[in-house]
Amino acid sequence: MMESAETALAPAVQKLAPRTPAAFTGKKIAVVGAGPAGMACAHRLAMLGNGVTVYEARSHERMQAAPLLMLEEEGAQQELERLTSSGRVRIEHGCKLGEQVDLAMLHLSHDAVFLGVGLAAGRVLSLTGDDAPGLLDAGRHLAAVHCTEDLLALPVPHRAIVIGAARGAVDMAARLKRLGAHDVTLVYRHGLEADGYEEQTARASYVRLRAWASPLEVLRDERGSVQGVRFEQTRLRDGRLVDTGGFTEIAAHAVFKAVGRAGDEHCQRDDAASRISHEGDRVRVDPCLRTALPGIYAGGDCVAPGQGIAMALRHGALAAHTIHADLQS
């Protein structure tokens, strides 16, 4: 699987490598792990104009004491340092997956997630084995939904929040209303599209719209059921989406994220790409490093253990271009 990804995409990735940072896209991506795959992905995503937050289990002091990681492209290391100092790449230390960092919450609060961690991630996230789940959690009313038809598999909530962007999210919110949800709020981290489609569709379906709000935390009651979401207000500053320090909470019995998956000429979906690997602890990905969970990508040791730093660096760059292309489609 990894050999086909290398063969099909590596030349295109090298050709598409940006020489200077692109204008901000407004997209926000979480990278889990500050190893070779994670930092290569973070660097390339930021160069493509995306906002990146890296979540790393090690403390700042431990990372400083570790051997220096060198990216492959000429000048990439210096560019990464500039991106970090300017805030395009942020590193949050002491954030261990499965403890301080929760995959479902990262998925809700970011446009995409890249897993650049080791084999232990598969066990922590329960991404391996015969019962490999998605982020679909109907019992706790927290779900990542690929398309509106997936809603039919869930109980209809009285109050719902849909987090997403573009037409897929507003269509999902409208479908929830038609299925019988009493109150549906559609939340955007940024402003509404200029063509007015979201506003018109939401008004026609009696869906509430809330722009400029980034999800921070799913609020739960003592039984673990969803009771709302806490958001931080956002705004554009110099073309970049930033947090303002203002907060708001919206009540809900369920929260959904509208996510999509785009294909391209190099990535032909097959049965193997539609599920998580059952081969030990390795996380299965398609040729473009997408996992079976829409909006979540992986590379490095968790998908190809023991292949070395050079492979992990290439995975990071490959995944960055896949993520960027999927989010722009």
N, C-alpha and C positions, 0 to 999 in steps of 0.2 A: 504493500500500500504506500509506504513512504518512498520507495524507489520511483513509483509512478508519479508521485507529487514532485520529486526532484526533477525528473526528466521533463515533465510537462510544464512546470511553472518556473523553475529556476532561471532560465534565460529571460523570460518575460519580466521577472522581478528585478533582475539586474538592469534591464533596459529601462524599467519604470522608476528606478531609484531616484528620488528627487535630489537635486543638488542644493537647493535652498528651501527653508521651511515654507510651505504653502499657506495661504490665507486660512483662517479658522473656519471649520465646517460647522461648528456648533455641536458636534457629536462628542459624547463623553464615554470613554472606554476604561474598564477596569482590567488591569493586568495583575494576575496573582503570581508572585514569585519574581525576585530580582536577580535570578540567575541568568545564564546566557540566553535562553529562549525568551524569557520575560523582558529583558532589557533590549534585546534586538527588536522585539515586537514593539515595545514602547517607543524606541527611537524612530522606527519607520512610521508608526502611526502618527507621531507628533510631526514628523517631517511632511506627512501628507495633510496636515492641518487639523488633526483631531486633538482634543484634550485627553490626557492620559493620567490616571492615578495608579501607581504601582503599590500593591499591598505585599509587604515582606515580613516574614516571621522574625527574622533577625533584627536585633537592635542596631541603631546607627553605629555604635561602637564596634560591634561584631563585624558589621559590613566593612568598616574602615580597616579592620585588622585582616580581613580576608585578602587573598591574592587579587590583584587588579584584573577586572574583566576587560578584554579588548575586543571591540567590534571589528568586523572584517573590512568594511569599506574604508577607504582612505579618508581621514579626517572625521570619521563618524564619532569617535570617542570625544573629541573636542566639541563637536556639534551637540552631542548628548548632554555634555556639561552645560553648554549654553542654554539648551532647552530646559534643563532642570532649574538653572538659576533664574530663568525668565518666567517660570511657572507653567510652561507648557507640559512638562512632565513633573508630577508630584510623587514623592515616595513616602508612604506611610509605614513606619517601622513598628515592630511588635504586633503585627496583625497576622495571626496564624489561621489558616483555613480550617474551618470546623470548630474554631474556638472564638477568637475575636472577630473573624470574618465569616459571614454566612453566605453561601452561594446564592440562595434565593433572594436575599436582600440586595446583593451586588447586582443580580440580574434585573431587579426592579428599578434600581437607582442608576443604572448605566445603559447605554445603547447596546453595548456588547461586552462580553467577558472573555478574556484569554487566560487559560490555565497553563502557566509555564513552570509547573512544580513537578515533584518527583512522583514515584510510584505510590507513595502513601496517600496521595490525593484521591486516587480511585477508591481506596478503602474508606477514607474519611467521608467522601461524598456519596458513598454507596453507588458509584457509577459502574461497578462491575458485578458479575454474578448473574444468575438466572432471573432475578427480579429487578433488573436495572430499571429505575424509574426515570421519569422526567421531572420537571419542576411542578408537574400537575399534582396538586394536593387538595382534592375536593373535600376531604374530611375537615381540613382546617381552613378551607375557602381561600387558598392562596394558589394562584395558577399562572403559568406562562402559557399562553395560547397561541398556536401557530396561525390558525385561521378561524373565522367566525363559526365554521361548522363544528369546531372542537367544543364550542359552548354547549352543544347538545348533550355532551357526556357529563355535564356538571349540574348540580342543583341550582335553580334560579334564586339568586339572593334578593332580599328586600331592598338593600342599598348596595351599590357597587361603585367601585372606582376603576377606570381603565386608564392605564399609563401607556403612552405610546406617541407615535408621530404619524403624520400624513394620513392617507385615506384608510389604511387598514385599521387604525385605531378608532376613527369615527364610525366606520362601518360596524365594528365590533360593539361599540357603545350603543348604536342604534339597534343592533340585533338583540342586545340584552333587554332593551325596552320592549321590543316586540315579543320577547319570550315571557315578559311579565314582571321584570324588575320595576319596583316602584320609583326608585331614585337612582340615576346613573350620572356620575361626574367624570368627564373626560379631562385629563390633566396633561399639559405639555410643559416641558422644561423651558421652552422658548416661546416666541410669539406664534400667532396663527399664520398660515400661508396667505399670501396676498390675493389668491384667486377666490377666496371666500367659500370654498367648498365645505370646509369643516364647520364653519359658522352656520351655513345654510342647512346642512344635513342635521346638525345638532338641534337647531331650532325646530326643524320639521319633526324630529323624533322626540322632542322634549328632553334632550340631554343637556345637562349643565356643562359649561366650558370653563376651565380654569387654566390660564396660560401663565408662564413665568413662575413655575414651581417645580422644584426638584425633590423627589421622595427621599426621605432620610431614614424612616423607621416605620415598620408595620406595627401598629398598636394592637395588643391582644388582651383579652380578659383573663381571669384566673384559670379558666379551663383551656386556654390556648386558642380560643376562637378569635378571628379577626374582628376588631371593633373600630378600626380607623387607620389612617396613615398620617404621619407627621411630615410636612414639607418645609423646605427652605425656599424663600422667594429668590428668584434669579433676575438678572438683567444683562444687557449687552454693554460691555465696556471696551472700547477700541476694537470692535468687531469680535470680541470674545465673550462667551457666556460665563458669568461669574455669580457667586452667591452673595446675597446682600446682608445676611445676618438676621433677616426677619423670618419668622416662622408662623405656620398655620397648621391646623389639624382638620381633617375632613373625616366625618364619621362614615363607616361602611361595614357591611358584613362580609364582603369579599373584595379582593383586589386582583386585577388581571393586568398582564402586560401583553400588548399586541406585538408580536414579533414575526418576522418573515425570513425567508431563506431564498437567496438568489443563486441561480446557476450561471455557468459560463461555458464556453466551448471546451475548456480544459477539464471540467468537473462533471462527469456523468454520474448521476446518482444510481446506486445499485442497492440490492438488498442488504449488503454488508454495511453500507453507510447509514442505514435507517435504524440501527440499534447499537448499543454499547457493546464493546468486546467482552466475550466470556473467557478470553484467553488470559488466565491469571489475573493480574491487577492492571493490565494495560488498558488505557482508554482508547476506544476505537474512533478513528476519524476518517473522513472521506479524503479524496486526493487534494482538497483545498484546505484541510485541517479543521473542518467543521465537525463538531461532535453531533450525536443524534439529538441533542437538545438545541433547538433553534436559538440563535443569538449567543451560543457558547462555543468557544474554539479551544483547541489544545495543541501543544507541541512540546518537544524536548523529551525528557526522561519518561514522562507519564504516557507517551504514545510510542516511543522507541527507546527503551531503556538500554544503557550501555553503549550508545552510538557515538558519544563524545561531544565535545564543545562545538566543533565545526558544524555538525548536524543540527544541534540545538539553535545555533545562530541562524542557520538557514530556515529552520522551522519558524523562528520568530518573524523573520522578514516575510516569508510566504504567508503566514497567518495575517500579518498586518495588511497586506494587499487584499487578501480575501475579505477581511473585516471591512476595510474601507470601501471596496467595491459593493459589498452587500448593503452597507448603510447608505450608499449614494444611489442605489437602484430604486 
